[in-house]
Amino acid sequence: MIQAEVYFFFDTYEGMSDPTDNDVSGVDNNSAIEMLDKVERLNGDNVWCYSPIDEVKNNVMKAGYPADKNTFCKRQS
């Protein structure tokens, strides 16, 4: 891993934004709205990609980033 002075992690930490009619699967052209309506946003391993900030921090530490150089920037969704 390349060492940096500081690492910035920008995210909403709330998962993906709501899909529009233009969002479709690249595999089978299914509507993202219909696909996402079938799963719970906060239900762990799903297509919403929800990961709260504490989970992200934990995963970043597991990846070997030094704790004293990490800056997490929460953006509004």
Secondary structure, 3 states (H helix, E strand, C coil): CCCCCCEEEEECCCCCCCCCCCCECCCCCCEHHHHHHCCCCCCCCCCCCCCCHHHHHHHHHHCCCCHHHEEEEECCC
